[in-house]
Amino acid sequence: MAELIVSKSGTKKAVKGCNVSGDFYKALDKEVRDIINRAVSRAKSNGRKTVRPGDL
């Protein structure tokens, strides 16, 4: 498995009051990678090499 984009410790802090299952991190990582890939595609389709907040 590739390195996680979002840290486990940061995720645990954000969850507040709930436990985090081991497979949650992999699922979260996939979602974040999908969001990033869509943003990159949008930037490229607009002729840019810079990903901006509006690409999200």
C-alpha positions in Angstrom: 0.0 0.0 0.0 1.2 3.5 -0.8 1.8 6.0 1.9 -1.4 7.5 3.3 -2.1 11.1 2.3 -3.9 12.0 5.5 -2.2 11.2 8.8 -3.7 8.7 11.2 -3.1 11.0 14.2 -4.8 13.9 12.5 -7.7 11.7 11.6 -8.1 10.4 15.2 -8.1 14.0 16.4 -10.8 15.0 13.9 -13.0 12.1 14.8 -13.4 13.2 18.4 -15.1 10.7 20.7 -15.2 7.8 18.3 -12.9 4.9 17.6 -11.4 4.5 14.2 -11.3 1.1 12.5 -8.1 0.1 10.8 -9.8 -0.1 7.3 -11.2 3.4 7.7 -7.8 4.9 6.9 -7.5 3.0 3.6 -11.1 4.1 2.6 -10.4 7.7 3.6 -7.2 7.7 1.7 -9.0 6.4 -1.4 -11.6 9.2 -1.1 -8.9 11.9 -0.8 -7.0 10.5 -3.7 -10.2 10.5 -5.8 -10.9 14.2 -4.9 -7.3 15.2 -5.8 -7.4 13.3 -9.1 -10.7 15.1 -10.0 -9.2 18.4 -9.1 -6.1 17.8 -11.2 -8.2 16.7 -14.2 -10.3 19.9 -13.9 -7.2 22.1 -13.7 -5.7 20.4 -16.8 -8.9 20.6 -18.7 -8.8 24.4 -18.0 -5.3 24.6 -19.4 -3.6 25.0 -16.0 -0.8 23.2 -14.2 -1.9 24.7 -10.9 -4.6 23.1 -8.8 -6.8 25.7 -7.1 -9.5 25.5 -4.4 -12.2 26.0 -7.2 -11.0 22.7 -8.7 -12.4 20.9 -5.7 
